[in-house]
Amino acid sequence: MMRLKSSVIPLIACCSPLCSARDGILKHGSPESVGLLPEPLQQLPLNLSQYTIPANYGTPTHNVIHPIQPGGSVVIGHKSTIVSAFAFGNTSLYADSNGTMLPPTEWNPAKMDTIYDMASLTKVFTAVAALRAIDEGKLSLDKSVASYLPEFAANGRGNITVLMLLTHTSGFAPDPLPGLYEAPYKTMQQRIRAIIEHELENAPGSTYTYSDLNFMNLRFLLEKVTKIPFEEYVHLFTRELGMTSTFFNKGNNQSPSFQYFARMAPTEYQIEVLGDAEPKRPQPVRGTVHDENAWALGGVSGHAGLFSTAGDVAIFCQMILNNGTYGGKQILKPETVDLMFTNFNTAFPGNEHSIGFELNQSYFSGPMANMLAGGHTGFTGTTLVVDRESDTFMVMLGHRVYPNRNWASNNIVREAIGYWVARSLGRDVSFP
């Protein structure tokens, strides 16, 4: 049995705002102090550590002996209290995409301050940015995107609403075709135009199709209505929340001298993208965004690009549970937060979706899934769940794509977290 590299440890020093008990600000406390059963949460670190051991986990790994993920950072919160916070496994292990091991002296244990590529968790932050624009009177869910961004009306998309982008019902295909990093595009302006003018796959409002194109376009829509660069508009509220390790790496700075580089987990030994463009992708990808399309957009997009720590994301989750406030800062109006727990996709059963969240999804929430459990996943292996019903959040940041995206899905790890949290709440549930 693998021993944990890190046991349950504080997220940050207790002089930090994260440890204050005022105004729904997160503090550390025992499970018993907030009415939880301690034993399941004591089991959680050891259970998750098992997924770092090479094994045959079935179809998702194509029957190849691999670990599910090399490591990660987890924070569980209940009633404004962090009841579990731990890092497990390692961040650096492999010398190539085949899994050749580095010498043990070059292994790096995962830590609570490790910075991970959040991948599609970026979409939740984009959604909150859109909700802030709504609160500011700059945006309306029911208005057409083209009423704000006239060039968006091309190719029969004039009746696509802001809500359709946010709920993946616009009719776009899952990804831009061709990829923004491929040969047809030589300039940034060509890539931006390809996004804004991209043809539809289905009639607007007729289907649910999870599409990065929706959130790519939201970036340009928000820049138009706020007159602020997208990354700065997001940073306005992450800074207010004290999320000091949350950022876009604008410009794809991949130098070890980049201020966050030493704490950033690698993602994948990935093929080079952008053709003959310079600089080349680092191998493994580290410091710059894993998603090739976000890379092609200079590291900033509405669908991917954010980096963060589990502690920072915990603050974000608590803000939502606090109905839009944290530490005396109002990020969203309470009635606006309600939109994050409202299913707008009643026409598409099984694809329940609010503004920013997927709802009632067991594949990442496990037994915690319900219509008031909103969450999201990221391709790199990241997860957040905010459960209004039980006043609980779950955060796991990891890098299951390291060293190779084809090794495994880590949904079983996501579900396992939901199982142990549900057990701690006293629920009689089955292991996924």
Helices and strands as residue ranges (DSSP letters): G 17-19, G 22-24, E 27-28, G 31-34, H 38-49, G 50-52, G 59-61, E 71-78, E 81-92, G 104-106, E 108-109, E 116-117, G 119-121, H 122-135, G 145-147, G 150-156, H 162-166, H 188-196, H 212-226, H 230-240, E 247-248, G 261-263, H 292-296, E 306-308, H 310-321, E 325-326, E 329-330, H 334-338, G 339-341, E 358-359, H 362-365, G 366-368, E 373-377, E 383-387, E 392-398, H 411-424
